[in-house]
């Protein structure tokens, strides 16, 4: 009986396991296979996003394991985004991914924190310095206070860009690794950790306390990233894309947290009427997605949705295309050159049976079953050397019968 080692994948002309059961951790590791209809819908959304000021509210729905999280990862690939930037009218894209918090009583705080950490203070300071540099200091302060509808929050954003210690360095292109004391205090402020003494040092009259405060700050931060030029000046704006995963978890929020969180999220979206795209992933067991999502979010929330993408279960033909695309992407050599089918390590009939017999052909289940059968083939000595041995339909049936 052969044991599995990393080099065994080379025996079947693959660089690595092409059938992972979890999404990749880094965008650059994400591969798009099959599902051309969904990819086409995403492409259309991104084309629109780069050529128009219109804010997009996108509902991405499908079963667990249908590829929604994978899509969120793949669309963050720089080479994917760069393909659209080449045909853009806007300046650039900034894209952020977060998951809905699991703790209802702190959901607004956790989402706020996760988004700020996704943006990164280093990058936020760069945007704020550009805003301050484009105005007089007083003019920039007034503009940010008007934007945030708060003297205190506007001043805090302004201080991120107006840092005397930084200005004394006279170097607007690089940031010292050693943050100034002011910037350290500001980070504490934005995370609601500043003491009264520290608030006084910053000249801020109050801390960030409410759900409304947090969503207002997020909207102001995103607007600063988008740009403050007139709406019609498309080339002077960036498009901010926020992808929130696992929105179905809202159904478990007690009503008192559920209502305030959704109200804050609605206000947040309404405050960004241009150059903003928000994707929201919903995984629901019910086949009546519209009714299920309305139960989770409420009808007025759904009224804001501008686009929907349905990650449907693929047909047998689409599932086959998906597997062949994955195998092709990870190939170290073309098996047909060695007299083997392009479905190798499966023969064609074995792969068709595997896909036909699946209870569900969503990507997660396809990946799991393909990986299980290949693993069993290695363990049982079906594949004993590079290109030596193939998985036939009888072996697939045997694995299924044993419930592997």
C-alpha distance (Angstrom), angle and dihedral (degrees) to the residues before:
residue distance angle dihedral
X1 . . .
X2 3.80 . .
X3 3.78 120.0 .
X4 3.78 124.0 -140.9
X5 3.79 119.9 -104.8
X6 3.82 127.7 164.6
X7 3.82 91.9 -102.8
X8 3.82 90.3 60.1
X9 3.81 88.9 81.2
X10 3.80 87.7 65.4
X11 3.81 88.3 59.7
X12 3.81 87.4 67.9
X13 3.82 92.7 41.0
X14 3.81 96.1 -103.5
X15 3.81 130.6 127.4
X16 3.81 92.6 -144.6
X17 3.77 143.9 -25.9
X18 3.82 104.8 -46.8
X19 3.82 92.9 -168.2
X20 3.83 108.7 67.3
X21 3.79 117.0 171.7
X22 3.82 94.8 -144.7
X23 3.82 131.3 50.4
X24 3.82 116.1 -96.7
X25 3.80 117.5 -93.1
X26 3.80 94.8 -134.9
X27 3.83 127.0 49.6
X28 3.81 92.0 -133.3
X29 3.82 89.4 61.5
X30 3.81 93.8 55.1
X31 3.81 117.4 107.9
X32 3.79 125.6 -165.3
X33 3.81 112.8 -140.4
X34 3.79 126.6 175.0
X35 3.83 118.4 -34.1
X36 3.79 92.5 104.6
X37 3.80 92.9 166.2
X38 3.81 92.6 58.7
X39 3.79 91.7 43.3
X40 3.80 89.3 51.0
X41 3.81 90.4 53.2
X42 3.81 90.7 49.9
X43 3.79 91.1 48.1
X44 3.81 90.9 52.1
X45 3.79 90.3 50.8
X46 3.78 92.0 51.8
X47 3.80 93.0 46.4
X48 3.80 89.0 53.1
X49 3.80 91.3 44.8
X50 3.80 93.1 55.9
X51 3.77 96.6 44.4
X52 3.79 102.9 41.5
X53 3.82 140.5 47.5
X54 3.82 91.1 -134.9
X55 3.79 115.6 127.5
X56 3.80 112.5 -129.3
X57 3.81 125.6 -149.6
X58 3.80 106.3 -168.7
X59 3.78 125.5 -169.4
X60 3.83 111.8 -159.1
X61 3.79 110.6 -167.4
X62 3.76 136.9 177.8
X63 3.78 144.2 110.2
X64 3.79 123.5 -58.6
X65 3.79 107.4 -78.8
X66 3.80 94.9 20.9
X67 3.81 94.2 122.9
X68 3.82 105.8 -94.7
X69 3.80 96.1 125.1
X70 3.80 89.9 43.1
X71 3.82 89.3 53.7
X72 3.80 90.3 51.3
X73 3.80 89.2 53.3
X74 3.81 95.9 43.5
X75 3.80 95.2 50.4
X76 3.80 89.2 56.2
X77 3.81 90.4 64.1
X78 3.77 107.7 118.8
X79 3.80 92.9 -138.2
X80 3.82 90.4 53.1
X81 3.79 91.7 51.1
X82 3.80 92.8 42.7
X83 3.80 90.4 59.5
X84 3.80 87.6 63.7
X85 3.78 95.7 39.8
X86 3.81 87.8 62.3
X87 3.80 89.5 64.0
X88 3.78 95.6 35.2
X89 3.73 132.9 126.1
X90 3.81 93.8 -169.2
X91 3.81 123.0 75.3
X92 3.83 100.0 -111.7
X93 3.82 146.7 -47.7
X94 3.80 128.9 -98.8
X95 3.81 113.3 -168.1
X96 3.81 129.1 -171.0
X97 3.81 132.1 -176.1
X98 3.82 126.6 -158.9
X99 3.79 137.2 158.4
X100 3.78 125.2 -125.9
X101 3.83 107.6 -98.3
X102 3.79 117.3 -104.0
X103 3.82 95.0 -145.6
X104 3.83 108.6 77.1
X105 3.79 95.9 -167.5
X106 3.81 90.9 59.0
X107 3.80 99.6 28.3
X108 3.80 97.1 121.0
X109 3.82 92.5 47.0
X110 3.80 93.2 47.8
X111 3.80 95.6 45.9
X112 3.81 89.9 46.9
X113 3.81 91.2 50.2
X114 3.79 93.8 45.9
X115 3.80 92.8 50.7
X116 3.80 93.1 48.1
X117 3.79 90.1 49.2
X118 3.80 90.1 48.9
X119 3.82 89.6 52.0
X120 3.85 91.0 45.4
X121 3.79 122.0 -144.1
X122 3.79 92.8 -117.1
X123 3.80 89.6 61.5
X124 3.79 93.7 40.3
X125 3.81 90.4 54.3
X126 3.80 89.0 54.4
X127 3.81 91.4 55.3
X128 3.80 92.6 45.9
X129 3.80 92.7 48.8
X130 3.80 89.7 52.7
X131 3.82 90.1 52.2
X132 3.81 92.6 48.1
X133 3.81 91.7 45.8
X134 3.81 91.6 53.3
X135 3.82 92.6 57.0
X136 3.76 139.6 35.7
X137 3.81 109.2 -85.9
X138 3.81 90.9 -108.8
X139 3.80 92.4 45.0
X140 3.80 91.7 51.3
X141 3.82 90.8 48.7
X142 3.81 92.3 52.1
X143 3.80 92.0 46.8
X144 3.81 92.6 51.9
X145 3.79 92.8 45.9
X146 3.81 90.4 51.7
X147 3.79 90.1 47.2
X148 3.81 94.6 51.5
X149 3.84 94.7 37.8
X150 3.78 86.9 -131.9
X151 3.79 133.1 92.0
X152 3.79 91.1 -151.5
X153 3.81 98.4 46.5
X154 3.79 91.9 41.7
X155 3.79 90.8 51.9
X156 3.81 91.2 49.6
X157 3.80 90.9 53.8
X158 3.80 90.2 45.8
X159 3.80 91.3 52.4
X160 3.80 89.3 56.7
X161 3.79 87.0 63.7
X162 3.79 100.2 31.5
X163 3.78 104.6 62.1
X164 3.83 113.6 154.3
X165 3.80 92.9 -159.4
X166 3.80 90.2 53.3
X167 3.79 92.8 45.9
X168 3.78 90.5 52.8
X169 3.80 89.0 60.0
X170 3.85 87.3 63.0
X171 3.76 90.2 -149.6
X172 3.79 114.0 118.0
X173 3.80 94.0 171.6
X174 3.77 101.2 62.3
X175 3.76 134.8 41.1
X176 3.75 121.7 -145.5
X177 3.78 115.1 -117.7
X178 3.77 87.3 -131.3
X179 3.81 106.6 75.5
X180 3.77 118.9 -143.6
X181 3.77 117.6 -109.0
X182 3.79 89.1 -109.9
X183 3.80 92.6 56.5
X184 3.80 91.8 48.5
X185 3.80 89.9 52.4
X186 3.80 91.0 47.6
X187 3.78 92.3 54.6
X188 3.79 88.3 52.0
X189 3.80 89.1 49.8
X190 3.79 94.4 51.5
X191 3.81 89.7 50.3
X192 3.84 91.5 49.3
X193 3.80 92.4 -114.1
X194 3.81 100.6 114.0
X195 3.79 118.3 120.2
X196 3.80 122.2 -135.8
X197 3.77 89.3 -102.7
X198 3.80 91.3 52.6
X199 3.80 91.4 48.1
X200 3.77 88.3 53.6
X201 3.81 91.1 50.0
X202 3.80 89.2 54.7
X203 3.78 93.3 45.0
X204 3.80 92.0 -119.3
X205 3.78 119.4 143.3
X206 3.81 99.1 -153.9
X207 3.78 145.6 10.4
X208 3.82 130.2 -114.6
X209 3.78 106.7 -89.1
X210 3.78 116.2 147.8
X211 3.79 137.3 63.3
X212 3.80 87.2 -118.2
X213 3.82 91.0 54.3
X214 3.78 92.0 53.1
X215 3.78 96.7 48.0
X216 3.82 90.9 45.0
X217 3.79 90.0 53.6
X218 3.80 91.7 48.2
X219 3.80 90.5 50.5
X220 3.81 90.4 49.0
X221 3.81 92.1 47.9
X222 3.80 91.5 50.4
X223 3.79 91.8 46.8
X224 3.81 89.8 53.2
X225 3.80 89.5 51.5
X226 3.82 90.9 46.6
X227 3.80 91.2 49.7
X228 3.78 138.0 -112.6
X229 3.81 98.8 -114.7
X230 3.84 119.9 119.2
X231 3.82 111.9 -71.3
X232 3.80 94.0 -114.1
X233 3.84 92.4 57.5
X234 3.80 92.7 88.9
X235 3.79 95.7 169.8
X236 3.83 90.8 58.9
X237 3.80 94.8 58.2
X238 3.77 135.6 79.4
X239 3.80 122.5 -145.5
X240 3.82 113.5 -125.0
X241 3.80 114.7 -154.1
X242 3.80 120.0 -168.2
X243 3.82 118.8 -172.3
X244 3.83 114.8 -164.8
X245 3.80 114.1 -168.2
X246 3.81 130.8 -159.2
X247 3.80 96.1 24.1
X248 3.81 89.1 159.3
X249 3.82 87.3 78.4
X250 3.81 86.6 78.5
X251 3.79 87.4 81.1
X252 3.81 88.8 71.5
X253 3.82 94.7 52.7
X254 3.82 115.0 107.9
X255 3.81 110.0 -114.2
X256 3.82 95.9 -107.0
X257 3.83 91.1 57.9
X258 3.79 94.7 34.4
X259 3.82 94.4 57.7
X260 3.81 97.5 45.4
X261 3.80 93.1 45.3
X262 3.81 93.7 50.3
X263 3.81 91.5 44.7
X264 3.80 89.9 53.1
X265 3.80 92.0 47.1
X266 3.82 91.3 49.0
X267 3.81 91.4 50.5
X268 3.79 89.9 47.3
X269 3.82 91.7 54.7
X270 3.80 92.6 43.8
X271 3.80 90.9 52.5
X272 3.82 90.5 59.2
X273 3.82 104.0 57.4
X274 3.81 95.3 159.6
X275 3.83 140.3 44.6
X276 3.80 94.0 5.9
X277 3.80 129.5 117.8
X278 3.78 123.4 -173.3
X279 3.81 121.4 -172.5
X280 3.80 117.5 -164.6
X281 3.81 119.2 -167.5
X282 3.81 117.3 -148.6
X283 3.81 123.5 -173.9
X284 3.79 111.2 -172.8
X285 3.79 130.0 167.9
X286 3.80 92.3 -147.0
X287 3.78 117.9 95.2
X288 3.81 88.5 -145.1
X289 3.80 94.6 76.2
X290 3.79 95.2 167.7
X291 3.81 92.2 56.1
X292 3.80 92.9 41.0
X293 3.79 94.5 50.5
X294 3.80 91.7 45.1
X295 3.80 88.5 55.2
X296 3.80 89.2 52.9
X297 3.80 98.9 43.1
X298 3.79 109.4 17.5
X299 3.81 127.8 -117.9
X300 3.82 95.9 -86.7
X301 3.81 90.1 57.0
X302 3.80 91.2 51.3
X303 3.81 89.4 50.9
X304 3.81 87.5 69.0
X305 3.82 93.3 57.9
X306 3.82 111.0 110.1
X307 3.83 99.6 176.6
X308 3.80 137.5 22.8
X309 3.81 128.7 -160.0
X310 3.79 118.4 -166.2
X311 3.81 115.9 -156.7
X312 3.79 94.8 -153.5
X313 3.77 126.7 -170.9
X314 3.81 106.1 -95.3
X315 3.79 125.1 -119.1
X316 3.82 118.3 -113.3
X317 3.81 89.3 -96.8
X318 3.81 91.9 50.4
X319 3.81 90.9 46.4
X320 3.80 90.0 52.6
X321 3.81 90.6 50.3
X322 3.81 89.0 50.4
X323 3.83 93.1 53.6
X324 3.82 93.5 44.2
X325 3.81 90.9 50.4
X326 3.82 91.2 52.0
X327 3.80 92.6 47.8
X328 3.80 91.3 47.6
X329 3.80 93.4 50.3
X330 3.81 94.0 53.3
X331 3.82 97.6 40.3
X332 3.81 119.3 131.2
X333 3.81 90.5 -174.2
X334 3.80 138.0 5.7
X335 3.84 107.5 -99.6
X336 3.81 91.7 -156.6
X337 3.82 88.5 67.6
X338 3.82 85.9 63.0
X339 3.78 94.2 48.8
X340 3.81 93.2 -99.2
X341 3.84 127.7 124.6
X342 3.81 122.2 -99.6
X343 3.82 86.3 -115.4
X344 3.84 90.9 65.0
X345 3.07 130.4 173.0
X346 3.84 79.6 37.8
X347 3.74 123.0 53.7
X348 3.79 110.3 -127.7
X349 3.81 96.9 -104.0
X350 3.83 91.8 48.2
X351 3.79 92.3 54.4
X352 3.81 91.8 47.6
X353 3.81 91.0 51.8
X354 3.80 91.5 47.5
X355 3.82 91.4 53.2
X356 3.81 94.4 41.6
X357 3.80 93.9 52.1
X358 3.80 95.8 50.9
X359 3.80 114.3 112.2
X360 3.79 87.8 -145.2
X361 3.79 127.9 18.4
X362 3.80 97.7 -158.6
X363 3.84 111.6 135.1
X364 3.80 94.3 -104.3
X365 3.82 92.1 56.5
X366 3.81 93.9 42.7
X367 3.79 90.5 51.3
X368 3.78 93.1 46.9
X369 3.79 94.6 50.1
X370 3.82 95.2 44.4
X371 3.80 91.3 48.5
X372 3.82 91.9 47.6
X373 3.81 93.2 51.5
X374 3.82 93.8 46.0
X375 3.81 90.7 47.9
X376 3.80 90.3 51.0
X377 3.82 89.9 48.9
X378 3.80 90.8 55.4
X379 3.78 93.6 44.3
X380 3.80 94.1 49.0
X381 3.77 95.6 46.4
X382 3.81 97.2 -111.6
X383 3.81 88.8 132.1
X384 3.78 109.9 40.6
X385 3.82 104.8 160.4
X386 3.82 139.8 4.2
X387 3.79 107.2 -51.4
X388 3.80 91.0 -9.2
X389 3.78 111.8 124.2
X390 3.78 133.5 15.0
X391 3.79 136.9 -146.2
X392 3.80 109.3 -114.1
X393 3.79 130.9 -170.8
X394 3.82 93.1 -96.9
X395 3.78 90.9 57.1
X396 3.82 91.1 49.4
X397 3.80 90.0 50.3
X398 3.79 90.3 49.0
X399 3.81 92.5 51.8
X400 3.79 90.2 48.8
X401 3.81 91.9 49.1
X402 3.80 90.7 52.5
X403 3.80 90.4 49.0
X404 3.82 93.0 -125.4
